[in-house]
C-alpha cells in the first residue's frame, strides 16, 4: 500500500481548514473528505475476500487515525461539554478499533499502516462547530466503506466491525446535526 501526505482542505464554519495527514493511496494535493472517500471506495470496489479485508483494514486504520486526531483537537479546544465528551468517545472507540484492525493485519501477515499525526491550521469559527461539521463527512466516508464490506467480505470479524461502524457512526452523524442546530 502506497502512503502519501494528504493535505485535506475542507470548508468549515465559513473558513478553510488545512490538515496534513498520511493517508494511503493519496498524493500531496489538497483533497476534500468526499474526494478522499471516493479514492478509498475506488480502490476497494474491485477487491473481494481477503484482498478486500486487508485493504479495508489498512484504509480504515488511516481513516480512523484522522478521526482520532480531529477528536484530540476538539478535546483540547471545544467549549461545549457534549462535544468534548463525544471527542473523548471517538478517541477511545476508534483507537480500540485501530488496534483490532492492526491485529488482523499482523495475523494476515500484511503491513500495518502508520499515520502521521494530523495538524490543523486556519480553523475559523468555533472548534465545536468545526468538529461537528467536519466529522459528518468523515463518518460518512467510514459508513460508505463499511457498506462496501457487506458485499465484498466474508470475514466475520470484518463484517462485525463494519456493522458496528454503520450503527455507531450514523447515530453520531444524527447527533452532530442536532447539536449543530443548537450551537451559537
C-alpha positions in Angstrom: 0.0 0.0 0.0 1.4 3.3 -1.0 1.5 6.1 1.6 1.5 9.7 0.9 0.9 13.0 2.5 -2.6 14.2 2.4 -3.4 17.9 2.5 -7.0 18.0 3.4 -8.7 21.3 2.7 -12.3 21.4 3.9 -14.8 24.2 4.3 -15.9 24.6 7.9 -17.7 27.4 9.6 -17.1 29.6 6.6 -13.3 29.2 6.7 -10.7 26.9 5.2 -9.2 24.2 7.3 -5.9 22.6 6.2 -4.9 19.3 7.7 -1.7 17.4 7.0 -2.2 13.7 7.4 -0.7 10.5 6.0 -3.4 8.5 4.1 -2.8 5.5 1.9 -3.2 6.0 -1.8 -3.4 9.8 -1.8 -0.8 12.2 -3.1 0.2 15.5 -1.7 -2.5 17.6 -3.3 -5.3 19.2 -1.3 -8.3 16.9 -1.2 -11.8 17.1 0.3 -13.1 14.5 2.6 -15.5 13.4 -0.2 -12.6 13.1 -2.7 -10.6 11.1 -0.2 -13.6 8.8 0.4 -14.1 8.4 -3.4 -10.5 7.3 -3.7 -10.8 4.8 -0.9 -14.0 3.3 -2.5 -12.4 3.2 -5.9 -9.5 1.2 -4.5 -11.8 -1.1 -2.5 -14.5 -1.8 -5.1 -12.6 -4.3 -7.3 -11.4 -6.4 -4.3 -13.1 -9.4 -2.7 -12.4 -11.8 0.1 -9.1 -11.4 1.9 -7.7 -8.9 -0.6 -10.6 -6.7 0.3 -10.2 -7.4 4.1 -6.6 -6.3 4.1 -7.2 -3.2 2.1 -10.3 -2.3 4.1 -8.4 -2.6 7.4 -5.4 -0.7 6.1 -7.5 2.2 4.8 -9.8 2.2 7.8 -6.8 2.4 10.2 -5.7 5.6 8.4 -9.3 6.9 8.2 -9.8 6.3 12.0 -6.4 7.8 12.7 -7.6 11.1 11.2 -10.8 11.0 13.2 -8.7 10.5 16.4 -6.6 13.5 15.5 -9.7 15.6 14.9 -11.2 14.5 18.2 -7.9 15.3 20.0 -8.1 18.8 18.6 -11.7 19.1 19.7 -11.0 17.7 23.1 -8.4 20.4 23.7 -10.2 23.3 22.1 -14.0 22.7 22.2 -16.1 24.5 24.8 -19.3 22.5 24.6 -19.2 19.7 27.2 -21.2 17.4 24.8 -18.6 17.9 22.1 -15.7 17.3 24.4 -17.4 14.1 25.8 -18.0 12.9 22.2 -14.5 13.7 21.2 -13.2 11.5 24.0 -15.5 8.7 23.0 -14.3 8.9 19.4 -10.7 8.7 20.6 -11.5 5.7 22.8 -13.6 3.7 20.3 -11.6 4.4 17.2 -8.3 3.8 18.9 -9.6 0.4 20.1 -10.8 -0.4 16.5 -7.4 0.6 15.1 -5.8 -1.9 17.5 -8.3 -4.6 16.4 -7.6 -4.0 12.7 -3.8 -3.8 13.3 -4.0 -7.3 15.0 -5.9 -8.7 12.0 -3.3 -7.3 9.6 -0.4 -8.8 11.6 -2.3 -12.2 11.7 -2.7 -12.0 7.9 1.0 -11.1 7.6 0.0 -7.7 5.9 1.6 -4.3 6.6 0.1 -2.2 9.3 0.0 1.5 8.1 1.2 4.2 10.4 -0.5 7.6 10.0 1.5 10.7 10.7 -0.4 12.9 13.1 -2.7 15.5 11.5 -2.1 19.1 12.1 -5.0 21.6 11.7 -4.4 25.1 10.6 -6.6 28.1 9.6 -9.6 26.9 11.6 -12.0 29.7 11.7 -15.0 29.9 13.9 -15.8 27.7 16.9 -13.8 24.5 17.4 -17.1 22.9 18.4 -18.8 23.7 15.1 -15.7 22.8 13.2 -15.5 19.3 14.8 -19.2 18.6 14.3 -19.2 19.9 10.8 -16.1 18.0 9.7 -16.9 14.8 11.4 -20.2 14.4 9.4 -18.5 13.8 6.1 -15.7 11.9 7.8 -18.1 9.5 9.4 -20.0 9.2 6.1 -16.7 8.0 4.5 -16.4 5.3 7.1 -20.0 4.3 6.6 -19.5 4.1 2.8 -16.5 1.8 3.3 -18.4 -0.3 5.8 -21.4 -0.7 3.4 -18.9 -2.0 0.8 -17.6 -4.5 3.3 -21.1 -6.1 3.5 -20.8 -7.3 -0.1 -17.0 -7.7 -0.5 -16.0 -9.5 2.6 -16.9 -12.9 4.1 -14.7 -12.5 7.2 -17.0 -12.5 10.2 -14.7 -10.1 12.2 -14.6 -7.6 9.3 -18.4 -7.9 8.8 -19.0 -7.3 12.6 -16.8 -4.2 12.6 -18.5 -2.9 9.5 -21.9 -3.4 11.2 -20.7 -1.6 14.3 -19.3 1.3 12.2 -22.6 1.6 10.3 -24.7 1.7 13.5 -22.5 3.9 15.7 -21.2 6.4 13.2 -24.7 7.0 11.6 -26.0 7.6 15.2 -23.2 10.1 15.8 -23.9 11.9 12.5 -27.6 12.3 13.5 -26.4 13.6 16.9 -23.9 16.1 15.4 -26.6 17.5 13.1 -28.9 18.1 16.1 -26.1 19.7 18.1 -25.2 21.9 15.2 -28.8 23.3 15.1 -28.4 24.4 18.8 -24.8 25.8 18.7 -24.4 29.6 18.7 
